Amino acid sequence: MINKIIYKLLIFISKFLPLGYSGVIHKFCTYLLSEVLSYRKKVIIDNLHLAFPQFEEAQLIKIMKGYYHQLSAYVLETLMLFSKDKKWFRHKMSYHLPEKMKLQLESKSVIVMGSHQGNWEWAAVLFPIFTGIHAHAVYKPLSNKALDVLVKDARSRFGLGLLSMKEVVRYMAAHHEPVVYFFVADQSPGDIHSGKWFSFLGQETLFLNGAEQLAKKYQLPVWVQTIRRTEGSSYEVTFTELPAEAITATYVERLEADIQREPESWLWSHKRWKHKHPQNLKM
């Protein structure tokens, strides 16, 4: 009952909420997150200090303000998934699928590795309706079951399938029709033993490598997805194939380059470096 009430409320809000990257609502949301709630401000500034030790404090503050601006846009845009139709999104997303990927999908599935940049929700959720290609996103179920149901409803409105990591392993073993599997692989693993270590933004960083393991097991090509805001609340999505011999390593390199080029677009409010490399732990 509560789920239905919350869901209807979100639909109502999103129907009447004006969307504008520099509008009054967006500015208010930015102010609310940064100045009133101070949302994860310490986490954000600590992460920035680790990633950019060469920057002056004023530069880091500027990036943080830009991040809050991006985050508030992401929140407002994501609300639109609860009510807007395909026609409304038509001019919001532009997917540039390489011919090689299209040819691969004629006979096999493809793995796409994304990151928490731009509007990663839109990029995956809207992929099936703009490309006509069946797709599944690998996600981590939320601990709040009521919220998990709401989020799943919004993410699956346009045909995107949702699979937990355990489910995707079983699904790949049982289904062989060509589909796209989306993995968002830039967040910190829950377990220190469940990934691989790489140098990332000057830090020894643990990365999930499940996508690489599955790609090697089933001989699937892997592409990295890049999302860039083009104008207002519009995005373009491009894809680059990753070398089979260094999938996760190359993904990390490209992610770092993207962040250095546009630092405010990444998810700095995540505790990215909560795990320390075993060799760096004090005895």
SULZI-V412998 format. One record per helix or strand of 3 or more residues. SS is the DSSP state (2 for helix, 1 for strand). FROM is the first residue (numbers start at 0). LEN is the number of residues. Records with the same first field share a line. If there is no record, write none. Layout:
SS: FROM-LEN + FROM-LEN
//
This chain:
2: 1-15 + 23-13 + 40-11 + 56-26 + 85-4 + 98-6 + 119-6 + 126-5 + 144-11 + 164-10 + 209-9 + 243-18 + 262-3 + 277-3
1: 92-4 + 109-5 + 134-4 + 160-3 + 179-5 + 194-6 + 202-6 + 220-11 + 233-8
//
